[in-house]
Amino acid sequence: MLNFNDAPKKATNLSLNSKVLEMAREMGMNVSQTVDALLAKEVERRYWEQWAEQNKEAIEHYNERIRNEGIWGAKYRTFARSLGDGREAPTGTSRKKVA
């Protein structure tokens, strides 16, 4: 997982819109902290976007298997009638009903 906590800060130069920067300073915003937080969110978003793309085939295979076979152990559940794959449990099966 991504963890940016406790990482040391590193000085860098950024080119920002001068009017936006001026207004941010007038509002008392900590520009460095704001940019750091927004950049971390964007890096995390792109990381998971890339992860999903890289694992797309495996996710599709998994979802197909669940559609075909259902969720393991679903037939033993007492809290839902679905078998985990969208199909209803056969009538006459002994399932405890929770009131």
Secondary structure, 3 states (H helix, E strand, C coil): CCCCCCCCCCCCCCCCCHHHHHHHHHCCCCHHHHHHHHHHHHHHHHHHHHHHHHCHHHHHHHHHHHHHHCCCCHHHCCCCCECCCCCECCCCCCCCCCC
